[in-house]
Amino acid sequence: MTENYAEYTAPGVEAEDAHRVTEILQTRLHALNDLHLTLKHAHWNVVGPEFISVHEMLDPQVDEVRGWADLVAERIATMGVSPKATPGSIVTGRTWEDYSLDRASALAHITELNNVYTDVIKDFRTAIAESAKVDPISEDILVEITRGLELFQWFLRSFITKSDGSLEPVTE
């Protein structure tokens, strides 16, 4: 047994299955921690006529994403594994590039955050499918979070959706 694993897991879950699902959850924990920091970064760097509406829209998303990170970390701990959430573990554990915008228009940030949400949601859907094979409780948590992520993406997309329903990416 490695030092990352406790002598127990959730009742009814085999240790091997618990370890596999916690690997899935750990990657999602990195994504959520990265996402809430990215959202806060955009919140601080958004400028332009839509500043206040976007600035104020992002704070509740930051808070909710932080809460989801806590939920995922607690599930990892419940499964007998030590969750990792240090800045270094986020950087080394992620498979995506860092957010590219600093000070930019609200629409530029929304366009880029839409792309971030798309990638995060795709990865969550993959994690749902993988965790469903071994732990329905973890699957349920991931489904709940994905529902919320999709809702937040819809909020962002309302700014860049044309009346015909197509997305209009913003370039600067």
PyMOL commands that set and color helices and strands:
alter all, ss='L'
color gray80, all
select helices_A, chain A and resi 15-45+51-78+87-93+106-132+136-160
alter helices_A, ss='H'
color red, helices_A
select strands_A, chain A and resi 46-47+104-105
alter strands_A, ss='S'
color yellow, strands_A
deselect
rebuild
show_as cartoon
